[in-house]
């Protein structure tokens, strides 16, 4: 048994466990087991009932507000498990400070995180707060409403309907984000050559309407991932990466990201893929499984989500991942989703492998069709290439992320990504 984000082990009872109680009540629940040392060795506690009463008094006297907790007494090994549930009345403070878990340790949250906890406890969102800038213009939004919904009359009442304006508070942060100009971060795009040390193009869209950010980003995408092919007397438009999938990724990055930090959505464009990193991990209360299955039940920015929904940039709340996967359903390459504590990264791969593979790379790549998992030796026997040449081609395909490895050394095998 080892400590982790949801589990802490305590050999003796000191007030330090109260920091972890605060952390579990603020973020995601967890357990503290008393009577076990840091190495997982069971030592036990002499009097379970008296110890439980002591722990309960310490929590009630020191954690504000009172968290939801319970005890499980194990009379066989003489241990006590303190179960702390994530609460609704955040922040839960110990000596006036809030805490969170960082892997297997407990640390104090910073001011930004404390503000987020306070808003969450009030059931409010950053986008709802009054904007520091009340002199906002909405020409971009007017154009969007006219083109998408045929709305000609733009008024304060319309802004109220969209929850962007309130008679008492004025414009909120969501209004500032859709306004023509604002002080918020945006989207940073870099197009790379052979590696990240070779930057071929750079575009940064900040301090502007999120709709302007969206459209300018799509323009950059079309510049590098769409082309025309002449077939007979027809000019056919082709896509290296499905534009629908990219639009879905960018729309979701905008409406789900955290806007209270000065950090851009980062888009890295390569010849065979696009990587989109959005600031902010999953909203509180949503698991990675729910996110990947499209079962999102809570938006970080519901006002922005509603505006994007009304303007038909997203079809339904919580269906973005399913839609992206459906678009890639008939292609050999699939999107990759990486969920981190403070960011979400989505990688979209090109759907036409022939665009970026040499003749010999194609031959090696084709040996891995139909789900084959093969070693260098097995692939070499099929291609007729010498092992050294074959290994060089395999390494190139791995670097380009067309194939992945399993095992290591002589036992290394390869299969399609």
Steps between C-alpha positions, in 0.01 A plus 500: 500500500644836392389858542347673200270788416199334668680323786718613789655272765558616859693311767427749776238769550620857457316806376665474159225260389259794515667652192414184309142510629477850351650373174256209463200716591604755239604261223370158417465313832750256650607279792746534787594172669636526854724227641710441187846645433614666176628167367161334541593298808206448737583601856151554642343729760434409865152646557291536183195660662697762691710577193191547281355741756831691510512524118139613479558776756810621316309522172199675654722751684737583214336458158258772387237433379446150636579239234316176430701214653463156655714232666557133422648309794686177426512302823712228343806709409420789737487770230259788442405626155379860489288549188461864392249590229538797266261768621282769347575782747852576380757609595563273800769675704748388762638795694364732232674317212373261235695195387513256211676176418805500274559132424574350844557828684273778627571863410337836558307641205602831349282810489362423151397150605344635820292743294382212284401297804310797641307547175426129485368509856272789399394301191632777278738510205782733404316595181208627712711755687475868410746595228764758591434658160147637460572686175448205267415487129329206331531537122635145465212357704248703299638351179486147644137540609401642164673233293414200716157589640381781270470734801507860382410690817785501748403632844574486871200270539666256261820511709287428808345200324851369430591562868772745401353803675321572826338831601669493839846363412534613139711294258655178632823325399314290243390822330860622497611175338254537210562877471709638214793583729589377847795435729484121492746251357413300189652255255866452411576298184841373393567302184812286523729344243697182565499559877403761761826687442386598149209746513359570155210726600362663815160658566372639831140616543445677833296790647222441248158339481505123541308485171785686326746260662297206373472621141865608472609162632289321238662718231846383610380140500363529146828652383698188590261204523267554203595486134346456157559202274411497130321183391417510131321829444405541866680676782444294817559642846696267730573504874811366670318523834118506518398865541187402693711328762736797529210744533353285776832492686548879483139582595521269800842637600355853506187422700657253745832669579576703812490872422627632833866435413712679242573196287424435133349196338810358332473342155803318358477412130718225352501333161314195631301633798362795698536521878257727691574573867227678695565666840312339787438135576158342534230702679434393857274197528583354157708185469735421212272213397196730487696751293626244250156341469335836438310490829593852611241621749650834596644780289777723632359789292125436455428852367760467224382145435143622457605776257705255291205259503254765388734603218534132399875471554429200720205266452431384855669540836735214583508336154827647369721199568244258355470713188878515453530123541213443257668718236817286531309169516594381152864613510798297621637786710298599808499810721695485827371664819732586789340620824725686744426687820534843338457431129336282238686402184332364187701373203340467156693303241498529123269254325705454181818315592628507143555876519795478737651151455790407277469200270690271740310633804172413328622143441586458869179671611285267287637193681317617814155509341209301642622550857828310457748528789844404365867511592774657289608152391147402395450824310840466334406152375185645340659812346826336394694794649810439709438523875703821540313676222170365624574622855585847370169517313310379808663767716396763246139378506502506882636856503227605259249326731359272229591194704571427866718248683436241767774336704869589482835374379485184292139454607383828342198466273316753285139571412290775338408799713 
